[in-house]
Amino acid sequence: MGQFGKCLRVCMAFGFSAGILLSATAPAVAQTPVVAGTVAGFGSALMAWAAKHKVEKALVVVRRGGKLAYSLGVGGADAKQPGHLASLSKAITAACVATLVRDGKLAFDAPLAKTLAKFFAANGKPGDPRLMNVTVGQLITHRAGFPDGNGDPITGPNLRDYLRTNTAKEPPKPSLIMTALKGKLATEPGAQYGYSNTGYALLGAIIEEAAGKPYAAYCRDAVLTPAGATGELEPGWQVMSAYGGWRLRGEDYLKFFDLLDPADGRLGPATKEWVTTPAGKAIAGDSTTWYSLGMITRKSGNSVTQWHWGQWNFNLVSGKDGPLKANFATFAVRVADGTEWFVHLQPSVPDGPRIELDRALFEAYRAVKVWDDR
């Protein structure tokens, strides 16, 4: 069995996937052969899985104890090259918010009426007045009340219409965000979990208003550089910005991932308490699991285990930039003992094979007896 013991699928519009947890009742799958007792078992698991599911390119990067432990690319995938993260970008956005909370420029309970006062003054008010009272914390934890799944207003038809006359190679204009905010909320703010790209697009605008500088520049300087990581917005998909636009190497992403460890401390005591408190952050269907800083989180001993899936499937035949196509998935896990792994897949695969891969990699992790076999 895999690390999460219970099945919970969290999906969203046009291929973004937040998380897949393993099921105690899921059908059994064949055990993936591994190199017994070594970290190379991660590579054996990935190769067997990719061959079975006819995945063209795949890579896995493993980090432990603050050091690179293993990496492997399949089908020409190069673990040393940066790749588009899709929804794994959300953790970067959430960590940027946490630095502003730490520095006294934001608060998790601050409402949009305060945090986006300048934005709304310049671009108009949202269609649903309840949105003005939505808090920063509710945006981070997907509890603002936006429609989820295929109804997410900043992706789907709104994004396609926008990209017919606007480039995907630049950050989103306020007009795209305001189009996403013209409708009514699907649920009362704070009432329930509903995975949303729109909420994270708003967090990008909040970061710019609080920091007084562009979103990507602030996040690079405040989060990535201090973590020893290098990254940028994916050149062809900057429009996805705060909800899915980052491009990093797997090792750099895992360096950043260390910041989300509650024991790390660099994001400040208020964030540590907020991340480790599940109250008001639970994901429907699993009371033991909650959404914290852009990651699904579960208590594990004296620490937490965190994970997230990302996915971007998009096909626009004719837009301002010409044809726009993408089809890939990403995955990152940080186990309570500090072991981390990052996966990039092309093309993406359905939920069943994802659960199988998750399980196989976790079994490889559990089998390791010697971590430094180089």
C-alpha positions in Angstrom: 0.0 0.0 0.0 1.1 3.6 -0.5 1.7 6.3 2.0 -1.7 7.9 2.3 -4.0 4.9 3.0 -7.2 6.5 1.8 -8.4 7.5 -1.6 -9.2 11.1 -2.3 -9.2 12.7 -5.7 -9.0 16.5 -6.0 -9.2 17.7 -9.6 -9.9 20.9 -11.4 -10.6 22.5 -14.7 -8.7 21.6 -17.9 -6.4 19.1 -16.4 -5.0 20.7 -13.3 -4.9 18.0 -10.6 -4.3 18.8 -7.0 -3.8 15.5 -5.4 -4.4 11.8 -5.4 -4.2 9.8 -2.2 -3.9 6.0 -2.2 -6.8 3.8 -1.4 -7.0 1.1 1.3 -9.8 -0.4 -0.8 -8.3 0.1 -4.3 -7.7 -2.9 -6.5 -4.4 -4.5 -6.0 -1.7 -3.7 -8.6 1.4 -5.7 -9.6 4.4 -4.9 -7.4 7.0 -3.0 -9.3 10.5 -4.6 -9.2 13.1 -2.5 -7.5 16.8 -2.6 -6.9 16.8 -4.1 -3.4 17.9 -1.8 -0.6 19.1 1.1 -2.7 17.8 4.5 -3.8 18.0 3.2 -7.4 14.8 1.5 -6.6 13.0 4.8 -7.5 14.4 4.5 -11.0 13.4 0.8 -11.4 9.9 1.7 -10.3 9.6 4.6 -12.7 11.0 2.6 -15.7 8.7 -0.3 -15.2 5.7 2.0 -14.7 6.5 4.1 -17.8 6.9 1.1 -20.0 3.6 -0.4 -18.8 1.6 2.8 -19.4 3.5 3.8 -22.5 4.6 7.2 -21.1 7.0 8.8 -23.6 9.1 10.8 -21.1 9.4 10.7 -17.4 11.9 11.7 -14.7 12.3 11.3 -11.0 14.5 13.3 -8.6 15.0 12.2 -5.0 16.4 14.4 -2.2 17.2 13.4 1.4 18.9 15.2 4.3 19.3 18.4 2.2 21.2 16.6 -0.6 20.4 15.1 -4.0 20.1 11.4 -3.5 19.1 10.1 -6.9 17.8 11.2 -10.3 16.8 9.4 -13.5 15.3 10.3 -16.8 13.3 8.0 -19.1 12.7 8.4 -22.8 15.2 11.3 -23.1 13.8 13.3 -20.2 16.7 15.2 -18.6 16.4 15.7 -14.8 19.0 18.5 -15.0 16.7 20.7 -17.2 13.9 22.8 -15.8 10.3 21.8 -16.6 6.9 23.4 -16.3 5.4 22.7 -12.9 1.7 23.4 -13.5 -0.1 23.3 -10.1 3.1 22.6 -8.1 3.5 26.3 -8.6 0.8 26.9 -6.0 3.2 26.1 -3.2 5.6 28.8 -4.4 2.7 31.3 -4.4 1.6 30.3 -0.9 5.1 30.5 0.4 5.4 34.0 -1.0 2.3 34.9 0.9 3.8 33.4 4.0 6.9 35.7 3.7 4.6 38.7 3.6 2.8 37.4 6.7 6.1 36.9 8.4 7.2 40.5 7.5 4.0 42.0 8.8 2.7 43.0 5.3 -0.2 40.5 5.2 -2.3 38.3 7.5 -4.0 35.0 6.8 -7.3 36.5 8.0 -7.1 39.7 6.0 -10.0 40.2 3.6 -9.8 41.0 -0.1 -11.5 44.4 0.6 -8.2 45.3 2.3 -5.6 43.2 0.4 -6.8 44.1 -3.1 -8.2 47.6 -2.4 -6.0 49.2 -5.1 -6.7 46.5 -7.6 -10.5 46.8 -7.2 -10.3 50.6 -7.2 -8.6 50.4 -10.6 -10.5 47.6 -12.2 -14.0 47.5 -10.6 -15.6 45.4 -8.0 -16.3 41.6 -8.3 -19.8 40.4 -9.3 -20.4 38.7 -5.9 -20.0 41.2 -3.0 -19.3 38.2 -0.7 -15.9 37.9 -2.3 -14.8 41.2 -0.7 -14.8 39.4 2.7 -12.9 36.3 1.5 -9.6 36.0 3.4 -6.1 35.3 2.2 -6.2 32.0 4.2 -9.4 30.9 2.4 -7.8 31.6 -1.0 -4.7 29.5 0.0 -6.8 26.6 1.2 -9.4 26.6 -1.7 -12.3 27.7 0.5 -13.2 31.0 -1.1 -16.4 29.6 -2.7 -15.3 29.5 -6.3 -16.7 26.8 -8.6 -14.3 23.9 -8.8 -13.6 21.3 -11.5 -14.6 22.3 -15.0 -16.4 25.4 -13.6 -13.2 27.1 -12.5 -13.7 30.6 -13.9 -10.1 31.6 -14.7 -9.5 28.5 -16.8 -11.7 26.8 -19.4 -13.8 29.0 -21.7 -12.6 32.3 -20.1 -9.0 31.4 -20.7 -9.6 30.2 -24.2 -11.4 33.4 -25.1 -8.7 35.5 -23.5 -5.9 33.7 -25.4 -7.6 34.3 -28.8 -6.7 38.0 -28.5 -4.0 38.0 -25.8 -0.6 36.2 -25.6 0.1 33.4 -23.1 3.7 34.6 -23.0 2.9 37.4 -20.5 1.4 37.4 -17.0 -2.4 37.7 -17.0 -3.9 41.2 -17.5 -6.4 42.4 -14.9 -9.1 41.9 -17.5 -8.8 38.1 -17.3 -9.0 38.2 -13.5 -12.0 40.5 -13.5 -13.7 38.2 -16.1 -13.2 35.3 -13.7 -14.8 37.4 -10.9 -17.9 38.5 -12.7 -20.1 35.6 -11.7 -21.5 34.4 -8.3 -19.6 32.3 -5.9 -20.7 28.6 -5.9 -20.7 28.3 -2.1 -20.5 30.5 0.9 -16.9 31.6 1.6 -15.2 29.3 4.1 -18.0 26.7 4.0 -16.2 24.0 2.1 -13.2 23.0 0.0 -13.3 23.6 -3.7 -10.0 23.4 -5.6 -9.6 26.7 -7.6 -7.0 28.2 -9.9 -9.0 31.5 -9.6 -8.1 31.8 -5.9 -4.4 31.5 -6.6 -4.6 34.0 -9.5 -6.0 36.4 -6.8 -3.1 35.5 -4.5 -0.7 36.6 -7.2 -2.4 40.0 -7.4 -2.4 40.2 -3.6 1.4 39.6 -3.5 2.0 42.3 -6.0 -0.1 44.8 -4.0 1.5 43.9 -0.7 5.1 43.7 -2.0 4.9 46.6 -4.4 6.7 44.6 -7.2 5.8 42.1 -9.8 4.7 38.7 -8.6 7.5 36.6 -10.3 10.3 39.0 -9.2 9.1 39.0 -5.6 8.7 35.3 -5.4 12.1 34.7 -6.9 13.8 37.1 -4.4 11.8 36.2 -1.3 11.4 32.5 -1.7 13.4 30.7 -4.4 16.8 32.5 -4.0 16.9 32.1 -0.1 16.1 28.4 -0.7 19.1 28.1 -3.0 16.7 27.4 -6.0 16.6 28.9 -9.4 13.4 29.3 -11.4 11.3 31.4 -13.7 7.9 31.6 -15.2 7.5 29.2 -18.1 8.2 31.5 -21.1 5.2 30.2 -23.2 2.8 30.1 -20.3 3.3 33.1 -18.1 -0.4 33.7 -18.2 -0.7 30.9 -15.7 1.6 32.8 -13.3 0.6 32.3 -9.7 -1.6 29.2 -10.2 0.5 27.2 -12.5 3.2 29.1 -14.3 6.6 28.3 -12.7 9.4 26.4 -14.4 12.1 24.7 -12.2 14.4 21.7 -12.2 13.3 18.9 -10.0 16.2 19.4 -7.6 15.5 23.1 -7.3 11.8 22.4 -6.6 12.8 20.0 -3.8 15.2 22.6 -2.3 12.3 25.0 -2.2 10.1 22.3 -0.7 12.2 22.4 2.4 10.7 25.7 3.2 7.3 24.1 3.7 8.6 21.8 6.5 7.1 23.3 9.7 10.4 22.7 11.5 12.3 24.8 9.0 11.3 28.1 10.5 12.3 30.4 7.7 8.6 31.3 7.0 8.1 32.4 10.6 6.2 31.1 13.7 2.8 32.3 12.5 3.0 30.2 9.4 4.3 27.2 11.3 1.2 27.3 13.5 -1.1 27.9 10.6 0.3 25.0 8.5 0.1 22.5 11.3 -3.4 23.4 12.4 -6.1 21.5 10.3 -9.1 23.5 11.7 -10.9 25.2 8.8 -8.7 23.6 6.2 -10.0 20.1 5.8 -10.5 18.5 2.4 -13.9 16.9 1.9 -14.0 13.2 2.5 -10.9 12.9 4.7 -10.9 14.6 8.1 -7.2 13.7 8.6 -6.0 15.6 5.6 -6.0 19.3 5.0 -4.7 21.9 2.5 -2.0 24.2 3.8 0.6 26.2 1.8 -0.2 24.9 -1.7 0.2 21.4 -0.5 -2.1 18.6 0.7 -0.9 17.9 4.3 -1.3 15.1 6.8 -0.1 14.7 10.3 2.8 12.2 10.5 4.3 11.6 14.0 5.8 14.9 15.1 5.8 16.3 11.6 3.7 16.2 8.5 3.7 14.5 5.1 2.9 16.8 2.2 2.2 16.2 -1.5 0.6 17.6 -4.6 -0.1 16.7 -8.2 0.0 19.1 -11.1 -1.3 18.6 -14.7 -1.8 20.8 -17.7 -3.8 19.5 -20.7 -4.6 22.3 -23.2 -5.3 22.5 -26.9 -6.2 25.7 -28.6 -6.1 25.4 -32.4 -6.0 29.1 -33.1 -5.0 31.9 -30.7 -2.9 35.1 -30.7 0.2 33.0 -30.3 -1.0 30.4 -32.9 -1.7 26.8 -31.8 -1.3 26.2 -28.1 -0.8 22.7 -26.8 0.4 21.1 -23.6 0.0 17.7 -22.0 2.1 16.7 -19.0 1.9 16.0 -15.3 4.0 16.6 -12.2 4.1 15.2 -8.7 6.0 16.1 -5.5 6.1 14.4 -2.1 7.8 15.3 1.1 7.7 12.6 3.8 7.9 13.4 7.5 11.5 12.2 7.7 12.6 14.8 5.1 12.8 12.5 2.1 11.4 14.2 -1.0 10.8 13.2 -4.6 9.7 15.0 -7.7 8.2 13.5 -10.9 7.6 15.0 -14.3 5.6 13.0 -16.9 4.8 13.5 -20.6 2.0 12.9 -21.5 -0.2 13.0 -18.5 -2.1 9.8 -17.4 -5.4 9.1 -15.8 -6.0 8.7 -12.1 -5.6 5.0 -11.9 -2.0 4.9 -13.3 -1.1 7.9 -11.1 -2.2 6.0 -8.0 -0.1 3.1 -9.2 3.0 5.3 -9.7 2.5 6.9 -6.3 2.3 3.5 -4.7 5.3 2.2 -6.5 7.5 5.1 -5.6 6.5 5.0 -2.0 7.3 1.2 -1.9 10.7 2.1 -3.4 11.2 4.6 -0.6 10.3 2.1 2.1 12.7 -0.5 0.6 15.8 1.7 0.8 18.4 0.5 3.3 21.4 2.4 1.9 20.7 5.9 0.8 24.1 6.9 -0.5 25.0 4.2 -3.0 27.1 6.4 -5.2 
